[in-house]
Amino acid sequence: MLLHDLGALHGLLGNYRKAEACLRRSLKITEAKVGKDHPDVATTLKNLADLYREQGQPARAEAIYRACLKIYEAKLPRDHHDTLICLNNLALLYSSQGMYARAEPLYRHCLKAAEAGGGKDALDLVSSLTNLAMLHYDQGQYAQAEPLYRRAVRIAEGKLGKGHPTTGVVLNNLAGLYKALGRYGQAEPLLRRCLETLEAVHGREHPDVALALNNLAGLYRDQGRFVRAEGLYRRSLRIREARLGKSHPRLAESLNNLGHLYLCMEKPDRAEPLLERTLKIWES
């Protein structure tokens, strides 16, 4: 359990090599203790697959997700929560590769299972709605995505509460759709509500707050409100650098966004060092 938790921690911090080493040691120990076809082994396999997915190693991730599913489907009841999480994450992998036709039936299966539970697990239902909406969003199918996002917001606010972090996330997703449609007047209050919710839940220096700041800054950048965007991007960058370290992919995102903003502001001398740092992280 300690090795498993350490692996998860290193993964969150972007220390992928350390995370992989911990998870593989945990896998070996668990297999020796309970056998290779035990659900505990499948759980470690899922986390290892998640790690490879986050690193952009889709072939390795898919093979391990499938090994995980084989164990879960043999040992657990149909539509068990752990099985559905693995199916969902495999769908996320397919979506990230643009393999939408393979992802959609998995997302729909997860949504159907969540609905069959009568909405008892609001988090699962909101997650399933959001992922299916994102699938349509990524394909430019905004008319299909919007009702799913709006339903997710409605359930999150009603079941989880307006101050729940998941509610903040789904508000952010709906705002992203409105931003893509150029409906900035609808997007901004949602992004502000998301930021306020996450600050109240996590405090002002949390990585999730940095993501909300980044998204609100992007809205202002697209509107040409560069000064307002700059302050938010810089605050997001400061949080990520302090909390995630100097080599995390999320830090690279902040560096790139602020550098791009300076290019838009015709300040190439300020953009160059940021973009150089971005490239260094991406190449490492």
Secondary structure, 3 states (H helix, E strand, C coil): CHHHHHHHHHHHCCCHHHHHHHHHHHHHHHHHHHCCCCHHHHHHHHHHHHHHHHCCCHHHHHHHHHHHHHHHHHHCCCCCHHHHHHHHHHHHHHHHCCCHHHHHHHHHHHHHHHHHCCCCCHHHHHHHHHHHHHHHHHCCCHHHHHHHHHHHHHHHHHHHCCCCHHHHHHHHHHHHHHHHCCCHHHHHHHHHHHHHHHHHHHCCCCHHHHHHHHHHHHHHHHCCCHHHHHHHHHHHHHHHHHHHCCCCHHHHHHHHHHHHHHHHCCCHHHHHHHHHHHHHHHHC
